[in-house]
């Protein structure tokens, strides 16, 4: 389970819509399983079908979060035209077993769908997202 | 022994341990997919075996993150 404030979820959706047709991506920092801060990152692939983080930005975010006493607990990316489930490529490239993988689907532009997963050893398991009203 | 900081946490390592050894002792299962900064400088993969760590060093491991729909 991961707890995400509603304003962060709304902000992820706004970023994903703004970056269409490309996939959008970023990191969530927090404590244990509660996200408190969103860090939008550059999709250096600039692609509607792929994303990669810029390692330089990743390190910057890691340090910023650490300074605030937070840890990176999740990454997120959007699927502009497919469902909110990890693709084969998402699973293949999920190297960090400790992080939560969040996927936002904009397949239905009027009703974005956001889901969270743990991915380990080639297997994904959906976990619940608790939206926290702030 | 030397005290270093790895991903924000203090670790004790043997004197003159290399980055390559640190990767093994930290159970990094896919080292090819990890970027490493030593004292905020990127380190080339070819140098992992030759760089020795010293007291007070700060090491950050970051997994590559990417995917596709």
N, CA and C atoms of all chains as a GROMACS GRO file, in nm:
protein
  609
    1UNK      N    1   0.084  -0.119   0.000
    1UNK     CA    2   0.000   0.000   0.000
    1UNK      C    3   0.088   0.126   0.000
    2UNK      N    4   0.046   0.225  -0.075
    2UNK     CA    5   0.117   0.352  -0.072
    2UNK      C    6   0.014   0.463  -0.052
    3UNK      N    7   0.048   0.559   0.032
    3UNK     CA    8  -0.041   0.672   0.057
    3UNK      C    9   0.011   0.790  -0.023
    4UNK      N   10  -0.077   0.849  -0.105
    4UNK     CA   11  -0.036   0.964  -0.186
    4UNK      C   12  -0.138   1.075  -0.169
    5UNK      N   13  -0.093   1.195  -0.133
    5UNK     CA   14  -0.187   1.307  -0.123
    5UNK      C   15  -0.254   1.334  -0.258
    6UNK      N   16  -0.379   1.372  -0.249
    6UNK     CA   17  -0.458   1.394  -0.371
    6UNK      C   18  -0.395   1.500  -0.461
    7UNK      N   19  -0.337   1.604  -0.398
    7UNK     CA   20  -0.279   1.710  -0.481
    7UNK      C   21  -0.159   1.659  -0.562
    8UNK      N   22  -0.087   1.560  -0.509
    8UNK     CA   23   0.025   1.503  -0.585
    8UNK      C   24  -0.030   1.421  -0.702
    9UNK      N   25  -0.134   1.345  -0.676
    9UNK     CA   26  -0.194   1.266  -0.786
    9UNK      C   27  -0.243   1.361  -0.896
   10UNK      N   28  -0.308   1.469  -0.855
   10UNK     CA   29  -0.357   1.566  -0.955
   10UNK      C   30  -0.239   1.626  -1.032
   11UNK      N   31  -0.131   1.652  -0.962
   11UNK     CA   32  -0.014   1.712  -1.026
   11UNK      C   33   0.051   1.615  -1.126
   12UNK      N   34   0.053   1.485  -1.090
   12UNK     CA   35   0.107   1.384  -1.183
   12UNK      C   36   0.021   1.380  -1.310
   13UNK      N   37  -0.110   1.384  -1.292
   13UNK     CA   38  -0.201   1.381  -1.408
   13UNK      C   39  -0.178   1.505  -1.495
   14UNK      N   40  -0.166   1.621  -1.430
   14UNK     CA   41  -0.143   1.746  -1.506
   14UNK      C   42  -0.012   1.738  -1.585
   15UNK      N   43   0.093   1.688  -1.519
   15UNK     CA   44   0.223   1.674  -1.588
   15UNK      C   45   0.210   1.580  -1.708
   16UNK      N   46   0.142   1.468  -1.687
   16UNK     CA   47   0.130   1.368  -1.795
   16UNK      C   48   0.051   1.427  -1.913
   17UNK      N   49  -0.053   1.504  -1.882
   17UNK     CA   50  -0.133   1.564  -1.991
   17UNK      C   51  -0.052   1.672  -2.063
   18UNK      N   52   0.027   1.746  -1.986
   18UNK     CA   53   0.108   1.854  -2.042
   18UNK      C   54   0.217   1.798  -2.135
   19UNK      N   55   0.269   1.680  -2.101
   19UNK     CA   56   0.381   1.625  -2.176
   19UNK      C   57   0.338   1.533  -2.291
   20UNK      N   58   0.207   1.519  -2.309
   20UNK     CA   59   0.160   1.442  -2.425
   20UNK      C   60   0.215   1.502  -2.553
   21UNK      N   61   0.248   1.424  -2.656
   21UNK     CA   62   0.221   1.280  -2.666
   21UNK      C   63   0.326   1.193  -2.597
   22UNK      N   64   0.429   1.255  -2.535
   22UNK     CA   65   0.536   1.175  -2.474
   22UNK      C   66   0.492   1.116  -2.340
   23UNK      N   67   0.561   1.014  -2.299
   23UNK     CA   68   0.543   0.963  -2.163
   23UNK      C   69   0.605   1.064  -2.067
   24UNK      N   70   0.540   1.082  -1.952
   24UNK     CA   71   0.594   1.168  -1.847
   24UNK      C   72   0.646   1.078  -1.735
   25UNK      N   73   0.740   1.131  -1.655
   25UNK     CA   74   0.796   1.047  -1.549
   25UNK      C   75   0.843   1.133  -1.432
   26UNK      N   76   0.868   1.067  -1.321
   26UNK     CA   77   0.917   1.140  -1.204
   26UNK      C   78   0.932   1.048  -1.084
   27UNK      N   79   0.963   1.111  -0.971
   27UNK     CA   80   0.986   1.036  -0.848
   27UNK      C   81   0.898   1.091  -0.736
   28UNK      N   82   0.864   1.006  -0.643
   28UNK     CA   83   0.794   1.049  -0.522
   28UNK      C   84   0.883   1.022  -0.402
   29UNK      N   85   0.894   1.123  -0.317
   29UNK     CA   86   0.973   1.106  -0.195
   29UNK      C   87   0.879   1.110  -0.076
   30UNK      N   88   0.919   1.041   0.028
   30UNK     CA   89   0.834   1.039   0.147
   30UNK      C   90   0.900   0.965   0.260
   31UNK      N   91   0.815   0.922   0.352
   31UNK     CA   92   0.865   0.844   0.465
   31UNK      C   93   0.787   0.715   0.470
   32UNK      N   94   0.860   0.605   0.479
   32UNK     CA   95   0.800   0.471   0.475
   32UNK      C   96   0.709   0.459   0.353
   33UNK      N   97   0.578   0.445   0.373
   33UNK     CA   98   0.493   0.424   0.254
   33UNK      C   99   0.403   0.545   0.225
   34UNK      N  100   0.442   0.661   0.275
   34UNK     CA  101   0.360   0.780   0.251
   34UNK      C  102   0.439   0.884   0.170
   35UNK      N  103   0.390   0.916   0.052
   35UNK     CA  104   0.457   1.016  -0.033
   35UNK      C  105   0.421   1.156   0.016
   36UNK      N  106   0.520   1.243   0.020
   36UNK     CA  107   0.493   1.381   0.061
   36UNK      C  108   0.542   1.482  -0.043
   37UNK      N  109   0.626   1.436  -0.136
   37UNK     CA  110   0.678   1.530  -0.235
   37UNK      C  111   0.694   1.465  -0.371
   38UNK      N  112   0.655   1.539  -0.474
   38UNK     CA  113   0.667   1.490  -0.612
   38UNK      C  114   0.781   1.563  -0.682
   39UNK      N  115   0.861   1.486  -0.755
   39UNK     CA  116   0.967   1.546  -0.835
   39UNK      C  117   0.947   1.507  -0.981
   40UNK      N  118   0.889   1.594  -1.063
   40UNK     CA  119   0.880   1.563  -1.207
   40UNK      C  120   1.021   1.559  -1.265
   41UNK      N  121   1.048   1.461  -1.349
   41UNK     CA  122   1.180   1.450  -1.413
   41UNK      C  123   1.165   1.454  -1.565
   42UNK      N  124   1.277   1.479  -1.630
   42UNK     CA  125   1.278   1.482  -1.776
   42UNK      C  126   1.279   1.340  -1.830
   43UNK      N  127   1.191   1.314  -1.925
   43UNK     CA  128   1.199   1.187  -1.998
   43UNK      C  129   1.301   1.208  -2.110
   44UNK      N  130   1.421   1.158  -2.089
   44UNK     CA  131   1.527   1.188  -2.187
   44UNK      C  132   1.505   1.112  -2.318
   45UNK      N  133   1.412   1.017  -2.320
   45UNK     CA  134   1.378   0.950  -2.446
   45UNK      C  135   1.286   1.038  -2.532
   46UNK      N  136   1.216   1.132  -2.468
   46UNK     CA  137   1.119   1.219  -2.538
   46UNK      C  138   1.036   1.136  -2.634
   47UNK      N  139   0.973   1.033  -2.581
   47UNK     CA  140   0.902   0.936  -2.664
   47UNK      C  141   0.762   0.909  -2.609
   48UNK      N  142   0.666   0.882  -2.698
   48UNK     CA  143   0.533   0.843  -2.650
   48UNK      C  144   0.528   0.697  -2.604
   49UNK      N  145   0.637   0.622  -2.625
   49UNK     CA  146   0.635   0.479  -2.593
   49UNK      C  147   0.743   0.435  -2.495
   50UNK      N  148   0.834   0.525  -2.462
   50UNK     CA  149   0.942   0.488  -2.370
   50UNK      C  150   0.973   0.605  -2.276
   51UNK      N  151   1.035   0.570  -2.164
   51UNK     CA  152   1.091   0.676  -2.081
   51UNK      C  153   1.221   0.628  -2.018
   52UNK      N  154   1.310   0.723  -1.994
   52UNK     CA  155   1.430   0.699  -1.915
   52UNK      C  156   1.457   0.825  -1.834
   53UNK      N  157   1.497   0.805  -1.710
   53UNK     CA  158   1.538   0.920  -1.628
   53UNK      C  159   1.677   0.967  -1.668
   54UNK      N  160   1.702   1.094  -1.643
   54UNK     CA  161   1.837   1.149  -1.656
   54UNK      C  162   1.908   1.122  -1.522
   55UNK      N  163   2.015   1.039  -1.522
   55UNK     CA  164   2.081   1.006  -1.395
   55UNK      C  165   2.125   1.129  -1.315
   56UNK      N  166   2.164   1.235  -1.388
   56UNK     CA  167   2.206   1.357  -1.318
   56UNK      C  168   2.090   1.415  -1.237
   57UNK      N  169   1.972   1.421  -1.299
   57UNK     CA  170   1.853   1.470  -1.228
   57UNK      C  171   1.817   1.377  -1.113
   58UNK      N  172   1.831   1.247  -1.138
   58UNK     CA  173   1.800   1.149  -1.033
   58UNK      C  174   1.884   1.174  -0.908
   59UNK      N  175   2.014   1.196  -0.929
   59UNK     CA  176   2.102   1.220  -0.815
   59UNK      C  177   2.066   1.352  -0.744
   60UNK      N  178   2.031   1.454  -0.825
   60UNK     CA  179   1.992   1.582  -0.763
   60UNK      C  180   1.870   1.564  -0.673
   61UNK      N  181   1.771   1.490  -0.726
   61UNK     CA  182   1.649   1.467  -0.649
   61UNK      C  183   1.679   1.386  -0.523
   62UNK      N  184   1.763   1.286  -0.538
   62UNK     CA  185   1.801   1.204  -0.423
   62UNK      C  186   1.858   1.291  -0.312
   63UNK      N  187   1.945   1.385  -0.350
   63UNK     CA  188   2.009   1.470  -0.249
   63UNK      C  189   1.909   1.568  -0.188
   64UNK      N  190   1.825   1.626  -0.275
   64UNK     CA  191   1.724   1.719  -0.224
   64UNK      C  192   1.634   1.650  -0.123
   65UNK      N  193   1.587   1.532  -0.160
   65UNK     CA  194   1.496   1.458  -0.073
   65UNK      C  195   1.566   1.425   0.059
   66UNK      N  196   1.690   1.382   0.048
   66UNK     CA  197   1.765   1.345   0.167
   66UNK      C  198   1.780   1.463   0.263
   67UNK      N  199   1.806   1.582   0.203
   67UNK     CA  200   1.821   1.703   0.286
   67UNK      C  201   1.695   1.731   0.365
   68UNK      N  202   1.580   1.693   0.308
   68UNK     CA  203   1.452   1.717   0.376
   68UNK      C  204   1.411   1.599   0.464
   69UNK      N  205   1.502   1.504   0.479
   69UNK     CA  206   1.474   1.389   0.564
   69UNK      C  207   1.380   1.289   0.498
   70UNK      N  208   1.374   1.291   0.365
   70UNK     CA  209   1.283   1.202   0.292
   70UNK      C  210   1.362   1.098   0.214
   71UNK      N  211   1.293   0.992   0.177
   71UNK     CA  212   1.354   0.888   0.092
   71UNK      C  213   1.275   0.880  -0.038
   72UNK      N  214   1.342   0.832  -0.142
   72UNK     CA  215   1.270   0.806  -0.267
   72UNK      C  216   1.192   0.676  -0.246
   73UNK      N  217   1.060   0.685  -0.253
   73UNK     CA  218   0.980   0.564  -0.228
   73UNK      C  219   0.911   0.511  -0.353
   74UNK      N  220   0.900   0.593  -0.456
   74UNK     CA  221   0.830   0.546  -0.577
   74UNK      C  222   0.878   0.623  -0.699
   75UNK      N  223   0.869   0.556  -0.814
   75UNK     CA  224   0.881   0.632  -0.938
   75UNK      C  225   0.748   0.621  -1.012
   76UNK      N  226   0.724   0.712  -1.102
   76UNK     CA  227   0.599   0.706  -1.178
   76UNK      C  228   0.627   0.739  -1.324
   77UNK      N  229   0.541   0.684  -1.410
   77UNK     CA  230   0.545   0.726  -1.549
   77UNK      C  231   0.406   0.708  -1.608
   78UNK      N  232   0.385   0.773  -1.721
   78UNK     CA  233   0.253   0.768  -1.783
   78UNK      C  234   0.254   0.674  -1.902
   79UNK      N  235   0.138   0.616  -1.929
   79UNK     CA  236   0.114   0.540  -2.052
   79UNK      C  237   0.008   0.619  -2.130
   80UNK      N  238   0.051   0.696  -2.231
   80UNK     CA  239  -0.046   0.780  -2.301
   80UNK      C  240  -0.157   0.702  -2.372
   81UNK      N  241  -0.125   0.582  -2.418
   81UNK     CA  242  -0.224   0.510  -2.499
   81UNK      C  243  -0.245   0.365  -2.456
   82UNK      N  244  -0.202   0.330  -2.338
   82UNK     CA  245  -0.220   0.190  -2.295
   82UNK      C  246  -0.261   0.187  -2.148
   83UNK      N  247  -0.306   0.070  -2.102
   83UNK     CA  248  -0.359   0.063  -1.964
   83UNK      C  249  -0.252   0.085  -1.856
   84UNK      N  250  -0.302   0.103  -1.734
   84UNK     CA  251  -0.213   0.126  -1.619
   84UNK      C  252  -0.166  -0.007  -1.564
   85UNK      N  253  -0.083  -0.072  -1.640
   85UNK     CA  254  -0.020  -0.196  -1.593
   85UNK      C  255   0.121  -0.202  -1.651
   86UNK      N  256   0.213  -0.265  -1.578
   86UNK     CA  257   0.351  -0.266  -1.627
   86UNK      C  258   0.363  -0.342  -1.759
   87UNK      N  259   0.426  -0.280  -1.856
   87UNK     CA  260   0.450  -0.348  -1.983
   87UNK      C  261   0.565  -0.446  -1.965
   88UNK      N  262   0.589  -0.528  -2.066
   88UNK     CA  263   0.703  -0.620  -2.059
   88UNK      C  264   0.832  -0.542  -2.036
   89UNK      N  265   0.842  -0.427  -2.106
   89UNK     CA  266   0.963  -0.345  -2.092
   89UNK      C  267   0.973  -0.286  -1.951
   90UNK      N  268   0.858  -0.242  -1.896
   90UNK     CA  269   0.859  -0.189  -1.758
   90UNK      C  270   0.912  -0.294  -1.661
   91UNK      N  271   0.868  -0.418  -1.680
   91UNK     CA  272   0.908  -0.526  -1.588
   91UNK      C  273   1.056  -0.560  -1.608
   92UNK      N  274   1.095  -0.565  -1.735
   92UNK     CA  275   1.234  -0.599  -1.766
   92UNK      C  276   1.332  -0.496  -1.710
   93UNK      N  277   1.289  -0.368  -1.710
   93UNK     CA  278   1.379  -0.260  -1.669
   93UNK      C  279   1.357  -0.216  -1.524
   94UNK      N  280   1.280  -0.293  -1.450
   94UNK     CA  281   1.256  -0.260  -1.308
   94UNK      C  282   1.367  -0.320  -1.224
   95UNK      N  283   1.477  -0.250  -1.213
   95UNK     CA  284   1.595  -0.307  -1.147
   95UNK      C  285   1.594  -0.286  -0.996
   96UNK      N  286   1.517  -0.189  -0.949
   96UNK     CA  287   1.520  -0.158  -0.806
   96UNK      C  288   1.405  -0.231  -0.737
   97UNK      N  289   1.436  -0.334  -0.659
   97UNK     CA  290   1.328  -0.413  -0.597
   97UNK      C  291   1.262  -0.341  -0.480
   98UNK      N  292   1.324  -0.232  -0.433
   98UNK     CA  293   1.273  -0.167  -0.312
   98UNK      C  294   1.173  -0.055  -0.341
   99UNK      N  295   1.167  -0.012  -0.465
   99UNK     CA  296   1.085   0.104  -0.496
   99UNK      C  297   0.946   0.060  -0.545
  100UNK      N  298   0.850   0.150  -0.533
  100UNK     CA  299   0.715   0.124  -0.585
  100UNK      C  300   0.705   0.188  -0.723
  101UNK      N  301   0.644   0.115  -0.816
  101UNK     CA  302   0.631   0.164  -0.954
  101UNK      C  303   0.487   0.207  -0.976
  102UNK      N  304   0.470   0.334  -1.009
  102UNK     CA  305   0.335   0.388  -1.030
  102UNK      C  306   0.316   0.416  -1.179
  103UNK      N  307   0.202   0.374  -1.230
  103UNK     CA  308   0.173   0.396  -1.372
  103UNK      C  309   0.039   0.468  -1.386
  104UNK      N  310   0.043   0.574  -1.464
  104UNK     CA  311  -0.078   0.651  -1.490
  104UNK      C  312  -0.118   0.628  -1.636
  105UNK      N  313  -0.239   0.581  -1.656
  105UNK     CA  314  -0.287   0.561  -1.793
  105UNK      C  315  -0.374   0.678  -1.835
  106UNK      N  316  -0.343   0.731  -1.955
  106UNK     CA  317  -0.426   0.836  -2.014
  106UNK      C  318  -0.502   0.780  -2.134
  107UNK      N  319  -0.516   0.648  -2.136
  107UNK     CA  320  -0.585   0.585  -2.248
  107UNK      C  321  -0.724   0.645  -2.264
  108UNK      N  322  -0.795   0.658  -2.152
  108UNK     CA  323  -0.922   0.730  -2.153
  108UNK      C  324  -0.891   0.871  -2.103
  109UNK      N  325  -0.883   0.964  -2.196
  109UNK     CA  326  -0.836   1.100  -2.161
  109UNK      C  327  -0.924   1.166  -2.055
  110UNK      N  328  -1.052   1.129  -2.052
  110UNK     CA  329  -1.144   1.191  -1.955
  110UNK      C  330  -1.129   1.129  -1.816
  111UNK      N  331  -1.082   1.006  -1.811
  111UNK     CA  332  -1.074   0.937  -1.681
  111UNK      C  333  -0.939   0.868  -1.665
  112UNK      N  334  -0.836   0.946  -1.630
  112UNK     CA  335  -0.704   0.884  -1.608
  112UNK      C  336  -0.712   0.778  -1.497
  113UNK      N  337  -0.633   0.674  -1.513
  113UNK     CA  338  -0.630   0.566  -1.413
  113UNK      C  339  -0.488   0.554  -1.359
  114UNK      N  340  -0.475   0.553  -1.226
  114UNK     CA  341  -0.342   0.543  -1.167
  114UNK      C  342  -0.337   0.416  -1.080
  115UNK      N  343  -0.228   0.340  -1.097
  115UNK     CA  344  -0.211   0.218  -1.019
  115UNK      C  345  -0.066   0.206  -0.972
  116UNK      N  346  -0.046   0.127  -0.868
  116UNK     CA  347   0.089   0.111  -0.812
  116UNK      C  348   0.125  -0.036  -0.809
  117UNK      N  349   0.254  -0.064  -0.825
  117UNK     CA  350   0.301  -0.202  -0.833
  117UNK      C  351   0.436  -0.217  -0.762
  118UNK      N  352   0.458  -0.336  -0.710
  118UNK     CA  353   0.593  -0.378  -0.672
  118UNK      C  354   0.639  -0.473  -0.782
  119UNK      N  355   0.761  -0.456  -0.826
  119UNK     CA  356   0.813  -0.543  -0.933
  119UNK      C  357   0.944  -0.604  -0.885
  120UNK      N  358   0.950  -0.736  -0.887
  120UNK     CA  359   1.069  -0.804  -0.838
  120UNK      C  360   1.087  -0.935  -0.913
  121UNK      N  361   1.209  -0.960  -0.958
  121UNK     CA  362   1.239  -1.086  -1.027
  121UNK      C  363   1.142  -1.114  -1.142
  122UNK      N  364   1.111  -1.011  -1.217
  122UNK     CA  365   1.027  -1.032  -1.336
  122UNK      C  366   0.879  -1.047  -1.308
  123UNK      N  367   0.839  -1.026  -1.183
  123UNK     CA  368   0.697  -1.039  -1.151
  123UNK      C  369   0.645  -0.910  -1.092
  124UNK      N  370   0.525  -0.870  -1.136
  124UNK     CA  371   0.466  -0.747  -1.081
  124UNK      C  372   0.343  -0.784  -0.998
  125UNK      N  373   0.326  -0.704  -0.894
  125UNK     CA  374   0.211  -0.726  -0.806
  125UNK      C  375   0.149  -0.590  -0.776
  126UNK      N  376   0.021  -0.577  -0.804
  126UNK     CA  377  -0.044  -0.448  -0.778
  126UNK      C  378  -0.061  -0.427  -0.628
  127UNK      N  379  -0.035  -0.304  -0.586
  127UNK     CA  380  -0.059  -0.268  -0.446
  127UNK      C  381  -0.157  -0.152  -0.445
  128UNK      N  382  -0.224  -0.133  -0.334
  128UNK     CA  383  -0.329  -0.031  -0.332
  128UNK      C  384  -0.270   0.109  -0.314
  129UNK      N  385  -0.340   0.206  -0.371
  129UNK     CA  386  -0.305   0.347  -0.351
  129UNK      C  387  -0.415   0.408  -0.263
  130UNK      N  388  -0.373   0.464  -0.151
  130UNK     CA  389  -0.467   0.537  -0.066
  130UNK      C  390  -0.450   0.684  -0.098
  131UNK      N  391  -0.554   0.746  -0.149
  131UNK     CA  392  -0.547   0.890  -0.180
  131UNK      C  393  -0.579   0.967  -0.053
  132UNK      N  394  -0.484   1.052  -0.016
  132UNK     CA  395  -0.502   1.128   0.109
  132UNK      C  396  -0.549   1.268   0.075
  133UNK      N  397  -0.661   1.308   0.130
  133UNK     CA  398  -0.712   1.442   0.105
  133UNK      C  399  -0.634   1.541   0.190
  134UNK      N  400  -0.590   1.650   0.125
  134UNK     CA  401  -0.512   1.750   0.202
  134UNK      C  402  -0.585   1.884   0.203
  135UNK      N  403   3.975  -0.001   0.950
  135UNK     CA  404   3.840   0.020   0.896
  135UNK      C  405   3.819   0.168   0.863
  136UNK      N  406   3.735   0.191   0.761
  136UNK     CA  407   3.702   0.328   0.722
  136UNK      C  408   3.550   0.345   0.730
  137UNK      N  409   3.509   0.466   0.769
  137UNK     CA  410   3.366   0.495   0.776
  137UNK      C  411   3.327   0.576   0.654
  138UNK      N  412   3.233   0.525   0.577
  138UNK     CA  413   3.186   0.598   0.459
  138UNK      C  414   3.034   0.608   0.465
  139UNK      N  415   2.978   0.690   0.378
  139UNK     CA  416   2.832   0.703   0.371
  139UNK      C  417   2.785   0.646   0.238
  140UNK      N  418   2.695   0.550   0.246
  140UNK     CA  419   2.641   0.486   0.125
  140UNK      C  420   2.491   0.509   0.120
  141UNK      N  421   2.447   0.574   0.016
  141UNK     CA  422   2.304   0.609   0.003
  141UNK      C  423   2.249   0.670   0.133
  142UNK      N  424   2.326   0.760   0.192
  142UNK     CA  425   2.280   0.834   0.309
  142UNK      C  426   2.302   0.766   0.442
  143UNK      N  427   2.353   0.641   0.439
  143UNK     CA  428   2.372   0.570   0.566
  143UNK      C  429   2.519   0.535   0.587
  144UNK      N  430   2.562   0.541   0.712
  144UNK     CA  431   2.702   0.514   0.744
  144UNK      C  432   2.732   0.364   0.733
  145UNK      N  433   2.845   0.333   0.673
  145UNK     CA  434   2.891   0.193   0.666
  145UNK      C  435   3.037   0.189   0.703
  146UNK      N  436   3.078   0.078   0.763
  146UNK     CA  437   3.220   0.058   0.788
  146UNK      C  438   3.273  -0.040   0.684
  147UNK      N  439   3.384  -0.006   0.625
  147UNK     CA  440   3.443  -0.094   0.524
  147UNK      C  441   3.590  -0.118   0.557
  148UNK      N  442   3.644  -0.222   0.496
  148UNK     CA  443   3.788  -0.247   0.516
  148UNK      C  444   3.868  -0.134   0.453
  149UNK      N  445   3.983  -0.106   0.510
  149UNK     CA  446   4.071  -0.005   0.450
  149UNK      C  447   4.105  -0.045   0.308
  150UNK      N  448   4.112   0.054   0.221
  150UNK     CA  449   4.149   0.033   0.080
  150UNK      C  450   4.052  -0.055   0.001
  151UNK      N  451   3.929  -0.069   0.050
  151UNK     CA  452   3.828  -0.143  -0.029
  151UNK      C  453   3.799  -0.064  -0.156
  152UNK      N  454   3.776  -0.137  -0.264
  152UNK     CA  455   3.745  -0.069  -0.391
  152UNK      C  456   3.594  -0.052  -0.405
  153UNK      N  457   3.559   0.032  -0.503
  153UNK     CA  458   3.416   0.049  -0.533
  153UNK      C  459   3.356  -0.084  -0.577
  154UNK      N  460   3.434  -0.162  -0.653
  154UNK     CA  461   3.385  -0.292  -0.700
  154UNK      C  462   3.349  -0.380  -0.580
  155UNK      N  463   3.432  -0.376  -0.476
  155UNK     CA  464   3.407  -0.457  -0.358
  155UNK      C  465   3.281  -0.406  -0.285
  156UNK      N  466   3.266  -0.274  -0.284
  156UNK     CA  467   3.148  -0.216  -0.218
  156UNK      C  468   3.019  -0.259  -0.289
  157UNK      N  469   3.025  -0.268  -0.420
  157UNK     CA  470   2.908  -0.312  -0.497
  157UNK      C  471   2.867  -0.452  -0.454
  158UNK      N  472   2.968  -0.538  -0.438
  158UNK     CA  473   2.939  -0.676  -0.398
  158UNK      C  474   2.885  -0.679  -0.255
  159UNK      N  475   2.950  -0.604  -0.164
  159UNK     CA  476   2.908  -0.612  -0.023
  159UNK      C  477   2.770  -0.549  -0.002
  160UNK      N  478   2.728  -0.465  -0.096
  160UNK     CA  479   2.594  -0.406  -0.083
  160UNK      C  480   2.488  -0.482  -0.164
  161UNK      N  481   2.527  -0.601  -0.211
  161UNK     CA  482   2.432  -0.688  -0.283
  161UNK      C  483   2.364  -0.619  -0.400
  162UNK      N  484   2.440  -0.539  -0.474
  162UNK     CA  485   2.384  -0.476  -0.594
  162UNK      C  486   2.379  -0.585  -0.702
  163UNK      N  487   2.257  -0.630  -0.730
  163UNK     CA  488   2.244  -0.750  -0.815
  163UNK      C  489   2.267  -0.720  -0.963
  164UNK      N  490   2.244  -0.598  -1.006
  164UNK     CA  491   2.260  -0.566  -1.148
  164UNK      C  492   2.352  -0.445  -1.162
  165UNK      N  493   2.482  -0.462  -1.131
  165UNK     CA  494   2.572  -0.346  -1.129
  165UNK      C  495   2.579  -0.271  -1.262
  166UNK      N  496   2.552  -0.342  -1.373
  166UNK     CA  497   2.555  -0.274  -1.502
  166UNK      C  498   2.444  -0.170  -1.515
  167UNK      N  499   2.340  -0.184  -1.435
  167UNK     CA  500   2.228  -0.092  -1.445
  167UNK      C  501   2.226   0.012  -1.333
  168UNK      N  502   2.343   0.028  -1.270
  168UNK     CA  503   2.353   0.124  -1.159
  168UNK      C  504   2.452   0.233  -1.196
  169UNK      N  505   2.413   0.357  -1.170
  169UNK     CA  506   2.508   0.468  -1.182
  169UNK      C  507   2.564   0.494  -1.042
  170UNK      N  508   2.692   0.529  -1.038
  170UNK     CA  509   2.754   0.554  -0.907
  170UNK      C  510   2.816   0.692  -0.905
  171UNK      N  511   2.788   0.764  -0.797
  171UNK     CA  512   2.860   0.889  -0.772
  171UNK      C  513   2.943   0.870  -0.645
  172UNK      N  514   3.069   0.911  -0.655
  172UNK     CA  515   3.158   0.914  -0.539
  172UNK      C  516   3.187   1.059  -0.509
  173UNK      N  517   3.146   1.103  -0.392
  173UNK     CA  518   3.162   1.243  -0.352
  173UNK      C  519   3.106   1.336  -0.461
  174UNK      N  520   2.985   1.297  -0.509
  174UNK     CA  521   2.907   1.375  -0.605
  174UNK      C  522   2.967   1.381  -0.745
  175UNK      N  523   3.062   1.292  -0.775
  175UNK     CA  524   3.118   1.284  -0.911
  175UNK      C  525   3.083   1.148  -0.970
  176UNK      N  526   3.035   1.148  -1.096
  176UNK     CA  527   3.008   1.021  -1.162
  176UNK      C  528   3.137   0.942  -1.180
  177UNK      N  529   3.128   0.812  -1.159
  177UNK     CA  530   3.244   0.725  -1.177
  177UNK      C  531   3.218   0.632  -1.296
  178UNK      N  532   3.314   0.621  -1.383
  178UNK     CA  533   3.302   0.531  -1.498
  178UNK      C  534   3.310   0.385  -1.453
  179UNK      N  535   3.230   0.301  -1.516
  179UNK     CA  536   3.227   0.159  -1.476
  179UNK      C  537   3.366   0.094  -1.480
  180UNK      N  538   3.447   0.133  -1.578
  180UNK     CA  539   3.580   0.074  -1.591
  180UNK      C  540   3.670   0.105  -1.472
  181UNK      N  541   3.632   0.207  -1.395
  181UNK     CA  542   3.718   0.248  -1.283
  181UNK      C  543   3.676   0.187  -1.149
  182UNK      N  544   3.565   0.112  -1.147
  182UNK     CA  545   3.516   0.060  -1.019
  182UNK      C  546   3.621  -0.024  -0.946
  183UNK      N  547   3.698  -0.100  -1.022
  183UNK     CA  548   3.795  -0.190  -0.959
  183UNK      C  549   3.922  -0.121  -0.914
  184UNK      N  550   3.946  -0.001  -0.964
  184UNK     CA  551   4.072   0.064  -0.931
  184UNK      C  552   4.057   0.178  -0.829
  185UNK      N  553   3.934   0.220  -0.804
  185UNK     CA  554   3.915   0.331  -0.709
  185UNK      C  555   3.902   0.276  -0.568
  186UNK      N  556   3.990   0.319  -0.481
  186UNK     CA  557   3.981   0.275  -0.342
  186UNK      C  558   3.911   0.383  -0.260
  187UNK      N  559   3.835   0.336  -0.163
  187UNK     CA  560   3.754   0.428  -0.082
  187UNK      C  561   3.831   0.467   0.044
  188UNK      N  562   3.806   0.591   0.086
  188UNK     CA  563   3.874   0.634   0.208
  188UNK      C  564   3.774   0.689   0.309
  189UNK      N  565   3.819   0.701   0.431
  189UNK     CA  566   3.733   0.748   0.539
  189UNK      C  567   3.664   0.879   0.500
  190UNK      N  568   3.534   0.888   0.522
  190UNK     CA  569   3.460   1.011   0.494
  190UNK      C  570   3.401   1.019   0.354
  191UNK      N  571   3.432   0.921   0.268
  191UNK     CA  572   3.376   0.923   0.133
  191UNK      C  573   3.224   0.905   0.136
  192UNK      N  574   3.161   0.962   0.034
  192UNK     CA  575   3.017   0.946   0.018
  192UNK      C  576   2.989   0.879  -0.116
  193UNK      N  577   2.919   0.767  -0.110
  193UNK     CA  578   2.888   0.692  -0.232
  193UNK      C  579   2.737   0.684  -0.248
  194UNK      N  580   2.692   0.709  -0.369
  194UNK     CA  581   2.550   0.692  -0.399
  194UNK      C  582   2.533   0.596  -0.515
  195UNK      N  583   2.447   0.496  -0.494
  195UNK     CA  584   2.410   0.404  -0.601
  195UNK      C  585   2.272   0.443  -0.651
  196UNK      N  586   2.253   0.447  -0.780
  196UNK     CA  587   2.120   0.474  -0.835
  196UNK      C  588   2.092   0.378  -0.949
  197UNK      N  589   1.981   0.308  -0.938
  197UNK     CA  590   1.942   0.218  -1.047
  197UNK      C  591   1.892   0.299  -1.167
  198UNK      N  592   1.924   0.250  -1.284
  198UNK     CA  593   1.863   0.305  -1.405
  198UNK      C  594   1.712   0.291  -1.391
  199UNK      N  595   1.640   0.394  -1.431
  199UNK     CA  596   1.495   0.384  -1.430
  199UNK      C  597   1.439   0.421  -1.566
  200UNK      N  598   1.368   0.328  -1.622
  200UNK     CA  599   1.308   0.351  -1.753
  200UNK      C  600   1.206   0.244  -1.782
  201UNK      N  601   1.140   0.258  -1.893
  201UNK     CA  602   1.040   0.159  -1.931
  201UNK      C  603   0.968   0.203  -2.056
  202UNK      N  604   0.855   0.144  -2.079
  202UNK     CA  605   0.781   0.180  -2.200
  202UNK      C  606   0.646   0.115  -2.199
  203UNK      N  607   0.552   0.176  -2.270
  203UNK     CA  608   0.415   0.123  -2.266
  203UNK      C  609   0.397   0.010  -2.367
   0.00000   0.00000   0.00000
